[in-house]
Amino acid sequence: MSKTPPPLMYMPTEKLYTVQELCTTLGLTARTITDLLRANKIKGFKVFGKWVITHSDLVAYVTAQKSNK
């Protein structure tokens, strides 16, 4: 008899980015992105100790930066 796995608590439906992917996308260093995440200027969450950012949170950050200029 096979045991079925428990349901997932969260199943992302949008693209997720790592800090390294944001480095390439935004042209910032990993340290700067991590500092922005810690300061909650970019929203994100940790998965197994690594920061993850949703596409909508990335768009919100970029939009906020454009409106501040």
C-alpha positions in Angstrom: 0.0 0.0 0.0 1.6 3.3 -1.0 1.4 6.3 1.2 0.3 9.6 -0.4 2.3 12.7 0.3 0.8 15.5 2.3 -0.6 18.4 0.3 1.7 21.3 -0.4 1.1 24.3 1.9 2.0 26.8 -0.9 2.1 26.2 -4.6 3.4 29.2 -6.5 1.5 30.2 -9.6 3.9 32.9 -10.7 7.6 33.0 -11.6 10.0 33.0 -8.6 13.4 34.7 -8.7 16.5 34.0 -6.7 18.9 36.8 -5.5 21.3 35.8 -8.3 18.6 36.2 -10.9 17.8 39.6 -9.6 21.5 40.5 -9.8 21.3 39.9 -13.5 17.9 41.5 -14.0 18.5 44.6 -11.9 22.2 45.1 -12.3 22.8 45.1 -8.6 25.1 43.1 -6.4 23.8 40.2 -4.3 24.7 42.2 -1.1 22.6 45.2 -2.2 19.6 42.9 -3.1 19.9 41.1 0.3 20.1 44.4 2.1 16.9 45.6 0.2 15.2 42.3 1.2 16.1 42.7 4.8 14.9 46.3 4.8 11.6 45.1 3.2 12.1 47.4 0.3 11.9 44.3 -1.9 9.4 41.8 -0.6 10.5 38.2 -0.5 10.6 35.1 1.6 13.1 32.4 2.5 13.0 28.8 1.2 15.6 26.6 2.9 17.5 29.6 4.0 17.6 31.2 0.5 15.7 34.4 -0.5 13.0 34.0 -3.1 11.1 36.9 -4.8 7.9 36.6 -6.7 7.4 38.3 -10.1 4.7 40.6 -8.7 7.0 41.7 -5.9 9.8 42.4 -8.4 7.3 44.4 -10.6 6.2 46.4 -7.5 9.8 47.2 -6.6 10.7 48.4 -10.1 7.5 50.4 -10.4 8.1 52.1 -7.0 11.7 52.9 -8.1 10.4 54.5 -11.3 7.9 56.6 -9.5 10.5 57.9 -7.1 12.6 59.4 -9.9 
